[in-house]
Amino acid sequence: MELFLLIGVLGLVCGFLSGLLGIGGGIIMAPLLLFVPPLFGLEPFTMRTVAGLTIVQGLVSCLVGAFVHHKHNFVSGRLTVWMGSAIFIASLLGGVASKYVANNILLILFGGLAILAAGLISISIKDDQESPDVNNLEFSIWRGVSAATGVGVLGGMVGQGGSFILIPLMTSFVRIPTRIAVGSNLAIVMLSTGAAFLGKALTGQIEWLLAIPIVLTVVPAVTLGGYVSQKVPVLMLRRLLALFIGLAAIRIWLSVLPF
């Protein structure tokens, strides 16, 4: 019972942040599942179990978060189709290519991109609107596809969705308003997350009983986070994203550097 309660609390935390910041949340959920249970005297999870539970949390967060942000008209269908298709294909290719590249090299590349992303999102964008009109959104298709492809390949190689990196690239390189980038990002990475979920589910890599408290807590938490996100000023959203992306980058580099 204590284990289920703890998993539910972690689901609440990650779900709220997913809805608030428009990220899948795997980069947060995975280390929490790895390191928090032993602090309470519980048996540590295996990496396989953590990966399975994390993908459940990520998929539910993307589904619910995309719905909530869509209700506020901050999800672009065109952006989702172009970038979602690209990141889906690229993630599959990255997963295959990872077999031929050393893990440390992959993590260094991914960690470097995370540092770049933290720097990009911390830079204020001129005329970044608080209430952009998604119906009049204009963007460069090649820029969107290029960003999604790059993140998809690297994310597929290291086993991460890369949603926390995609948002800064969307706002700085593709030039998407922050609120639309946050909302659309959840719909975009939902495709690649869904593919990963199917792969793990069909091969028996998900502990379904342990996934129940995640689903039960993530749904309301993401919904709340999505509504709070609409009330938070864009500049504050960007600063929060910079903070969590920076923490993610530190985590990645700690796994690379020898200590």
For each residue, the residues with C-beta under 8 A, 3 or more apart:
1: 4 5
2: 5 6 40 42
3: 6 7 37 42 210
4: 1 7 8 210 212 213
5: 1 2 8 9 213
6: 2 3 9 10 36 37 40 42
7: 3 4 10 11 33 53 210 213 214
8: 4 5 11 12 213 214 216 217
9: 5 6 12 13 217
10: 6 7 13 14 29 32 33 36 214
11: 7 8 14 15 57 213 214 215 216 217 218 221
12: 8 9 15 16 217 218 221
13: 9 10 16 17 28 32 221
14: 10 11 17 18 25 28 29 32 57 61 218 221
15: 11 12 18 19 25 57 60 61 64 217 218 219 220 221 222 225
16: 12 13 19 20 221 222 224 225 228
17: 13 14 20 21 23 25 28 225 244
18: 14 15 21 22 23 24 25 61 62 65 186 218 221 222 225
19: 15 16 22 61 64 65 68 221 222 223 224 225 226 227 228 229
20: 16 17 225 226 228 229 232 237 240
21: 17 18 167 182 225 229 237 240 241 244
22: 18 19 65 69 163 167 181 182 183 185 186 229
23: 17 18 27 28 163 164 167 185 186 241 244
24: 18 27 58 61 62 161 163 164 186 189 193
25: 14 15 17 18 28 29 57 58 61
26: 29 30 54 55 57 58 160 161 163
27: 23 24 30 31 160 164 244 248 251
28: 13 14 17 23 25 31 32 244 248
29: 10 14 25 26 32 33 53 54 57 58
30: 26 27 33 34 50 51 54
31: 27 28 34 35 251
32: 10 13 14 28 29 35 36
33: 7 10 29 30 36 37 45 49 50 53 54
34: 30 31 44 45 47 50
35: 31 32 38 39
36: 6 10 32 33 39 40
37: 3 6 33 40 42 43 44 45
38: 35 41 42 43 44
39: 35 36
40: 2 6 36 37
41: 38
42: 2 3 6 37 38
43: 37 38
44: 34 37 38
45: 33 34 37 49 50 53
46: 49 50
47: 34 50 51
48: 51 52 205
49: 33 45 46 52 53 207 210
50: 30 33 34 45 46 47 53 54
51: 30 47 48 54 55 159 200 205
52: 48 49 55 56 200 205 206 207 211
53: 7 29 33 45 49 50 56 57 206 207 210 211 214
54: 26 29 30 33 50 51 57 58
55: 26 51 52 58 59 193 196 197 200 206
56: 52 53 59 60 197 206 211 214 215
57: 11 14 15 25 26 29 53 54 60 61 214 218
58: 24 25 26 29 54 55 61 62 161 189 193 197
59: 55 56 62 63 190 193 194 197
60: 15 56 57 63 64 214 215 218 219 222
61: 14 15 18 19 24 25 57 58 64 65 186 218 222
62: 18 24 58 59 65 66 186 187 189 190 193 194
63: 59 60 66 67 190
64: 15 19 60 61 67 68 218 219 222 223 226
65: 18 19 22 61 62 68 69 183 186 222 225 226
66: 62 63 69 70 75 183 186 187 190
67: 63 64 70 71
68: 19 64 65 71 72 222 223 226 227
69: 22 65 66 72 74 75 182 183 184 186 226 229
70: 66 67 73 74 75 183 187
71: 67 68
72: 68 69 183 226 230
73: 70 133 134 135
74: 69 70 132 134 179 180 182 183 184 230
75: 66 69 70 80 134 180 183 184 186 187
76: 79 80 134 137 176 180 183 184
77: 80 81
78: 81 82 137
79: 76 82 83 137 139 144 176 180 184 188
80: 75 76 77 83 84 184 187 188
81: 77 78 84 85
82: 78 79 85 86 141 144 145 148
83: 79 80 86 87 144 145 147 148 166 170 184 188
84: 80 81 87 88 148 187 188 189 190 191 192
85: 81 82 88 89 191
86: 82 83 89 90 144 145 148 149 152
87: 83 84 90 91 148 149 151 152 155 162 166 188 189 191 192
88: 84 85 91 92 152 191 192 195
89: 85 86 92 93 149 152
90: 86 87 93 94 148 149 150 151 152 153 156
91: 87 88 94 95 152 153 155 156 161 192 195 196
92: 88 89 95 96 156 195
93: 89 90 96 97 152 153 156
94: 90 91 97 98 152 153 154 155 156 157
95: 91 92 98 156 157 159
96: 92 93 99 156
97: 93 94 100 101 153 156 157
98: 94 95 101 103 106 156 157 158 159
99: 96
100: 97
101: 97 98 105 106 157
102: 105 106
103: 98 106 107 158
104: 107 108 256
105: 101 102 108 109
106: 98 101 102 103 109 110 154 157 158
107: 103 104 110 111 158 252 255 256
108: 104 105 111 112 256
109: 105 106 112 113 154 157
110: 106 107 113 114 154 155 157 158 160 162 252
111: 107 108 114 115 249 252 253 256
112: 108 109 115 116
113: 109 110 116 117 150 151 154 165
114: 110 111 117 118 164 165 245 248 249 252
115: 111 112 118 119 246 249
116: 112 113 119 120 168
117: 113 114 120 121 164 165 167 168 169 245 249
118: 114 115 121 122 168 242 245 246 249
119: 115 116 122 123
120: 116 117 123 168 169 171 172 173
121: 117 118 167 168 171 172 238 241 242 245
122: 118 119 238 239 242
123: 119 120 172
124: 128 235 238
125: 128 171 172 178
126:
127:
128: 124 125 171 177 178 234
129: 132 177 179 234
130: 179 233 234
131: 179
132: 74 129 137 177 179 180
133: 73 136 137
134: 73 74 75 76 137 180
135: 73
136: 133
137: 76 78 79 132 133 134 176 177 180
138:
139: 79 143 144 174 175 176
140: 143 144 174 175
141: 82 144 145
142: 145 146
143: 139 140 146 147 173 174 175
144: 79 82 83 86 139 140 141 147 148 170 174
145: 82 83 86 141 142 148 149
146: 142 143 149 150 173
147: 83 143 144 150 151 166 169 170 173 174
148: 82 83 84 86 87 90 144 145 151 152 166 188
149: 86 87 89 90 145 146 152 153
150: 90 113 146 147 153 154 169
151: 87 90 113 147 148 154 155 162 165 166 169
152: 86 87 88 89 90 91 93 94 148 149 155 156 162 192
153: 90 91 93 94 97 149 150 156 157
154: 94 106 109 110 113 150 151 157 158 162
155: 87 91 94 110 151 152 158 159 160 161 162 165 192
156: 90 91 92 93 94 95 96 97 98 152 153 159 192
157: 94 95 97 98 101 106 109 110 153 154
158: 98 103 106 107 110 154 155
159: 51 95 98 155 156
160: 26 27 110 155
161: 24 26 58 91 155 189 192 193 196
162: 87 110 151 152 154 155 165 166 189
163: 22 23 24 26 166 167 185 186 188 189
164: 23 24 27 114 117 167 241 244 245 248
165: 113 114 117 151 155 162 168 169 245
166: 83 87 147 148 151 162 163 169 170 185 188 189
167: 21 22 23 117 121 163 164 170 171 178 181 182 185 241
168: 116 117 118 120 121 165 171 172 241 245
169: 117 120 147 150 151 165 166 172 173 174
170: 83 144 147 166 167 173 174 176 181 184 185
171: 120 121 125 128 167 168 174 175 176 177 178 181 238
172: 120 121 123 125 168 169 175
173: 120 143 146 147 169 170
174: 139 140 143 144 147 169 170 171 181
175: 139 140 143 171 172
176: 76 79 137 139 170 171 180 181 184
177: 128 129 132 137 171 180 181
178: 125 128 167 171 181 182 234 237 238
179: 74 129 130 131 132 182 183 230 234 237
180: 74 75 76 79 132 134 137 176 177 183 184
181: 22 167 170 171 174 176 177 178 184 185
182: 21 22 69 74 167 178 179 185 186 229 237
183: 22 65 66 69 70 72 74 75 76 179 180 186 187
184: 69 74 75 76 79 80 83 170 176 180 181 187 188
185: 22 23 163 166 167 170 181 182 188 189
186: 18 22 23 24 61 62 65 66 69 75 163 182 183 189 190
187: 62 66 70 75 80 84 183 184 190
188: 79 80 83 84 87 148 163 166 184 185 191
189: 24 58 62 84 87 161 162 163 166 185 186 192 193
190: 59 62 63 66 84 186 187 193 194
191: 84 85 87 88 188 194 195
192: 84 87 88 91 152 155 156 161 189 195 196
193: 24 55 58 59 62 161 189 190 196 197
194: 59 62 190 191 197 198
195: 88 91 92 191 192 198 199
196: 55 91 161 192 193 199 200
197: 55 56 58 59 193 194 200 201
198: 194 195 201 202
199: 195 196 202 203 205
200: 51 52 55 196 197 203 205 206
201: 197 198 204 205 206
202: 198 199
203: 199 200
204: 201
205: 48 51 52 199 200 201
206: 52 53 55 56 200 201 211
207: 49 52 53 210 211
208: 211 212
209: 212
210: 3 4 7 49 53 207 213 214
211: 52 53 56 206 207 208 214 215
212: 4 208 209 215 216
213: 4 5 7 8 11 210 216 217
214: 7 8 10 11 53 56 57 60 210 211 217 218
215: 11 56 60 211 212 218 219
216: 8 11 212 213 219
217: 8 9 11 12 15 213 214 220 221
218: 11 12 14 15 18 57 60 61 64 214 215 221 222
219: 15 60 64 215 216 222 223
220: 15 217 223 224
221: 11 12 13 14 15 16 18 19 217 218 224 225
222: 15 16 18 19 60 61 64 65 68 218 219 225 226
223: 19 64 68 219 220 226 227
224: 16 19 220 221 227 228
225: 15 16 17 18 19 20 21 65 221 222 228 229
226: 19 20 64 65 68 69 72 222 223 229 230
227: 19 68 223 224 230 231
228: 16 19 20 224 225 231 232
229: 19 20 21 22 69 182 225 226 232 237
230: 72 74 179 226 227
231: 227 228
232: 20 228 229 236 237 240
233: 130 236 237
234: 128 129 130 178 179 237 238
235: 124 238 239
236: 232 233 239 240
237: 20 21 178 179 182 229 232 233 234 240 241
238: 121 122 124 171 178 234 235 241 242
239: 122 235 236 242 243
240: 20 21 232 236 237 243 244
241: 21 23 121 164 167 168 237 238 244 245
242: 118 121 122 238 239 245 246
243: 239 240 246 247
244: 17 21 23 27 28 164 240 241 247 248
245: 114 117 118 121 164 165 168 241 242 248 249
246: 115 118 242 243 249 250
247: 243 244 250 251
248: 27 28 114 164 244 245 251 252
249: 111 114 115 117 118 245 246 252 253
250: 246 247 253 254
251: 27 31 247 248 254 255
252: 107 110 111 114 248 249 255 256
253: 111 249 250 256 257
254: 250 251 257 259
255: 107 251 252
256: 104 107 108 111 252 253
257: 253 254
258:
259: 254
